[in-house]
């Protein structure tokens, strides 16, 4: 059963699902997304090994076999990447809805400024999720417009924590060749987080 079938065939309507129910689905989607990411990484390594073998092999017939194997792995990788994009958007949807429910609970059940989720909204969300051309980043913006999330809810779910922000900077430094390997990157990220925490406490 896919996400939207689960979402629309449950006896409870989407707007009345509890935080616990949404969190449970969120965990399932996250676990599936991690499995897909692991498989994509494994396929990338297998493709690299095929490239290395083909470079060493001079027989045209064997090279053709390696090339066919590469193509199969690449096709599977692309299909998984598509499904990973879908799962990422589904996960974001559930996380956003959980934020709405938690905000309503904090307000004593009064979800001020948050519009109810209509059937037309669900249909729009489903189309956006299934559209391969829409990335998770673009989908997040469109979803926020549909759910009319306020600034506080957006900060709670989409805001980058200080530790995450420093890690993003480290990755950027790696992209520009300033940091050479992941071990160095991990140490640098830890150092920056410690310094930032110490600065905030002083």
PyMOL commands that set and color helices and strands:
alter all, ss='L'
color gray80, all
select helices_A, chain A and resi 3-9+14-16+19-56+60-106+119-130+136-147+151-158+162-175+182-201
alter helices_A, ss='H'
color red, helices_A
deselect
rebuild
show_as cartoon
